[in-house]
Amino acid sequence: MPATLEVKCTSSECELDMFEMHYTYDMPDDVGVEDFACPYCRETETLEVIEL
């Protein structure tokens, strides 16, 4: 099964609660949340992985 990340944006000005990123099998192993931007506010430094 491809990797899935649950992510939250911690920016106080962002309205996004959380989202999931579903990788394909072709995604490099070293890709992480730091390589993406929030789809709502476009911030890159405010994303955190939600640990279950």
C-alpha positions in Angstrom: 0.0 0.0 0.0 1.4 3.5 -0.9 2.2 5.8 2.0 -0.4 8.2 3.4 0.3 11.2 5.5 -2.3 13.1 7.6 -1.2 16.7 7.8 -2.4 19.8 9.6 -1.5 23.5 9.0 -0.5 25.3 12.2 -0.9 28.8 10.9 -3.2 30.8 13.1 -4.6 32.6 9.9 -5.4 29.3 8.0 -8.9 27.9 8.0 -7.8 24.4 7.0 -8.2 21.7 9.7 -6.4 18.8 8.2 -5.8 16.9 4.9 -4.4 13.6 3.7 -1.7 13.1 1.2 -1.8 9.8 -0.7 1.5 8.9 -2.4 1.9 6.7 -5.5 4.4 3.9 -5.5 6.7 6.1 -7.6 7.2 8.7 -4.9 10.8 8.8 -3.7 11.4 7.5 -0.1 12.9 10.8 1.0 9.8 12.9 0.2 8.1 14.3 3.3 5.7 17.0 4.5 8.4 19.6 4.3 8.3 19.2 0.5 4.7 20.5 0.2 2.7 23.7 0.8 -0.7 24.1 2.5 -3.4 23.9 -0.2 -5.4 26.6 1.5 -3.0 29.3 2.7 0.1 28.2 0.6 2.4 28.4 3.6 5.2 25.9 3.6 6.7 26.2 7.1 3.4 25.6 9.0 2.7 22.0 8.0 3.0 19.2 10.5 2.4 15.5 10.3 -0.4 14.2 12.5 1.0 11.3 14.5 -1.7 8.7 15.4 
